[in-house]
Amino acid sequence: MCGEDLGIATFSTGNPRQAEDCVCQVCRLAPPPFRRAVAHGIYQGTLRDLIHSLKYERVTPIANGLGYRLASAIARLAGEAPSEMLVVPVPQHHSKQRSRGYNQAELLARAALKILRHTHPEWKLQLSSETLVRSRETASQFGLTIRQRRDNLRGVFSVPDGESVAGLDILLIDDIYTSGATARACSKALIKAGAASVWVATLARAQREGVAFWDPNFGKTAGAFNRVGNQSSSPGS
């Protein structure tokens, strides 16, 4: 569901496991309102540096290259997600966007759509940057627990015009998926307004601490619990 890389697709047997066996504990306990989330890569190394350059250093030209990577993630939904979707970037509060000068999620969405129009012409994807709004500025998500992140975003997102999403399938775009709090909050607002379904695509995914990566060549987890990009390491959502 959420796209957590559990590293157990071929765990112990070397054979693919059923999809329901690869659902993380968070999704088992509280199924998300969106259908599925995909990401290009893990929030670390070069990808992390590039996102920071776009998000905080205003290096906007790299959005085109990053959009290509985002498009590759979205392409994994082909054959599963609807062929016609409204593409909605996660919004910033107007004060932050005015200060920064742009919304990085919107830049990434625009760049990815340019690629997908050529690679997947059968898809009808229409960008809508005004569909979802952020009603207030929130405290930084950095260092918050999953529950605190969700509480921090409660009631923040809304759809001013319900008719704009009624009966439509939505592709929600953001730069980073950390705990899923933002994706869940946005999806709830969209579903409440009448959207038929919500699918989520992000450039990066921050892996939760304690997730094991199974190495079938050695028959054991690579390095016990390979900790990459735990929740507190990312200022994302």
ABEGO torsion letter per residue (X at the ends): XAGBBAGAAABGAGBBBBAAAABBAAAAABBBABABBBBABBBBEAAAAAAAAAAAAGBAAAAAAAAAAAAAAAAAABGABBABBBBBBBBBBAAAAAAAGBBAAAAAAAAAAAAAAAABAABBBBBBAAABBBABBBBBABGBBAAAAAAAABGABBBABAAAABGBBBBBBBABBBAGAAAAAAAAAAAAAGBABBBBBBABBBBBBGBBBBBAAAGBBBGEBBBBGBAAABABX
